[in-house]
Amino acid sequence: VQLQASGGGSVQAGGSLRLSCVASGFNFEQYIIGWFRQAPGKEREGVSCMDGYDGRTVYADSVKGRFIISRDNAKNTVYLRMDNLKPEDTAVYYCKATRFAPSLADYWGQGTLVTVSS
């Protein structure tokens, strides 16, 4: 089982990035894929997630209207398009796959660093 996140980088405020999370080793469509982030000195927080079956999405209030999550089940990939980035978006971003049925299972990917300068 592997989740490979990529796409981080350094941008100026107002810029954009697209993160990718490629999954392998499990039935991707059965899982909710989420993006989380952890800023220096802060706890990890949820950013957005998307259900594999019905495509329902959830966003943190802090990113609504700026970030868009999408997935391509054929490619086992989830994307996070981030526009109008702010310095407070600076963090290590992680993807996570979660399944509740038939049994609970979740997997974390390694992080990708996003740095937004003012």
C-alpha positions in Angstrom: 0.0 0.0 0.0 1.4 3.3 -1.0 0.2 6.9 -1.3 2.6 9.2 -3.1 2.0 13.0 -2.7 3.7 15.5 -4.9 3.4 19.0 -6.3 4.5 21.1 -3.4 6.7 24.1 -3.9 7.3 27.7 -3.1 5.0 30.4 -4.5 4.1 34.0 -3.7 0.9 35.0 -2.2 -1.9 34.8 -4.8 -0.2 32.1 -6.6 -1.4 28.5 -7.4 -0.3 25.0 -7.0 -1.7 21.6 -7.8 -0.9 18.7 -5.5 -1.3 15.1 -6.6 -1.7 11.9 -4.6 -1.1 8.7 -6.4 -2.3 5.5 -4.7 -1.4 1.9 -5.2 -1.9 -1.4 -3.5 -5.6 -1.1 -2.5 -9.0 -0.6 -4.1 -8.9 3.1 -4.6 -12.6 3.6 -5.3 -13.6 2.2 -1.9 -11.7 4.9 -0.1 -12.3 8.5 0.9 -9.2 10.4 0.0 -8.4 13.4 2.1 -5.8 16.2 2.2 -4.4 17.3 5.5 -1.8 19.8 6.4 0.5 20.6 9.3 2.1 24.0 9.7 5.2 24.4 11.9 4.3 24.3 15.6 0.6 23.4 14.8 -1.5 20.3 14.8 -2.4 18.5 11.6 -5.7 19.7 10.2 -8.1 18.5 7.6 -8.2 20.5 4.4 -10.5 18.6 2.0 -11.7 15.1 1.2 -13.6 13.4 -1.5 -15.6 10.2 -1.5 -14.6 7.5 -4.0 -18.1 6.4 -4.8 -20.3 9.4 -5.1 -17.8 12.2 -5.4 -19.0 14.2 -2.4 -16.5 16.7 -1.2 -15.8 18.5 2.1 -13.7 21.6 2.6 -12.3 23.4 5.6 -13.7 26.9 5.9 -10.3 28.3 5.5 -9.9 27.0 2.0 -13.5 27.2 0.6 -13.6 29.0 -2.7 -9.8 28.7 -3.2 -9.1 25.0 -3.2 -10.7 22.3 -5.3 -10.3 18.6 -4.8 -10.8 16.1 -7.6 -10.0 12.5 -8.3 -9.4 10.3 -11.3 -10.2 6.8 -10.2 -8.8 5.4 -13.5 -5.4 6.8 -12.5 -5.8 6.1 -8.8 -5.0 9.8 -8.3 -6.5 12.6 -6.2 -5.6 16.3 -6.9 -5.8 19.4 -4.8 -5.9 22.5 -6.9 -4.9 25.5 -4.7 -5.5 29.0 -5.9 -5.1 32.4 -4.3 -2.6 30.9 -1.9 -1.9 32.8 1.3 1.1 32.7 3.7 -1.1 30.9 6.2 -1.4 28.0 3.8 2.2 27.3 4.3 2.5 23.7 5.6 3.4 20.1 4.8 0.4 18.6 3.0 -0.4 15.0 3.4 -2.9 12.7 1.7 -4.8 10.0 3.5 -7.0 7.2 2.3 -9.8 6.0 4.6 -12.3 3.2 4.3 -15.1 2.4 6.9 -16.6 -0.7 5.3 -16.3 -3.6 5.3 -13.7 -2.8 7.9 -11.9 0.3 9.0 -8.6 1.0 7.2 -6.6 4.1 6.6 -3.3 4.9 5.1 -1.1 8.0 5.1 1.2 9.3 2.4 4.4 11.2 2.9 4.0 14.9 2.9 4.8 17.5 0.3 5.9 21.0 1.4 4.0 24.1 0.3 5.6 27.5 1.1 3.7 30.7 0.4 5.6 33.9 0.8 4.0 37.3 1.2 
